[in-house]
């Protein structure tokens, strides 16, 4: 694993020491991140909130690059929730415009790095121009077999579970099964994350201790790591620290060791 970082950490003793502390055999397969603190970061700089979101996009690049080099299988990023529509119209518009720009600017690099881009959430609720950019990115990277970059947009955990349960019931009735035969596996097959590894590690930046309606079903046995670092300052060293902390955990999945 360390050879993946040879061009980066050899000149940075602190990062090299963090990397040495990571067991390459126990890297989480799937990391989910609640990207919080962009607005507060911008306020501290005396800048508008969109300035923080732009800085946060640089953190996304660092996270995806680092996780790909660590050979993490999937990263799910909470980019825009169903509740975020309540924010000022100017901020929402700025976020969507930034999303389109970043996709156009970074797509070739994402593709060249063998990363597969995909989205979860109610994408139909986004504007047609945003949908087109997302569809183009998904299609271009569809056959890549490296890290999966899974972006949650117009996403809500409760809505996802409701949708999955409804679809599972429709399938159950088509198969002529009794309602009482419905299983967790039936619902799991209809979640947006179906086909991805179980989420091993959930990270939340900015020090807030709440889940914010994110992946409520999928994080049942995830390890949760909360850092006071605001998202624009969350870069490669902070990912290393989160994974080191994760590897110190005794994961019991409800059992006893």
Secondary structure, DSSP 8 states (H G I E B T S, - for coil): -GGGGHHHHTT-HHHHHHHHTS-GGG--SEEEEE---HHHHHHHTT--HHHHHHHHHHHHHHHHHHHHHTT-SEEEEEEEEGGGGGS-HHHHHHHHHHHHHHHHHHHHHHHHTT-EEEEES-GGGS-HHHHHHHHHHHHHTTT--S-EEEEEEEE-HHHHHHHHHHHHHHHHHHTT--GGG--HHHHHTTSTTTTS----EEEE-TT----TT-STTTTTT-EEEE-SS-GGG--HHHHHHHHHHHHTS---TTS--
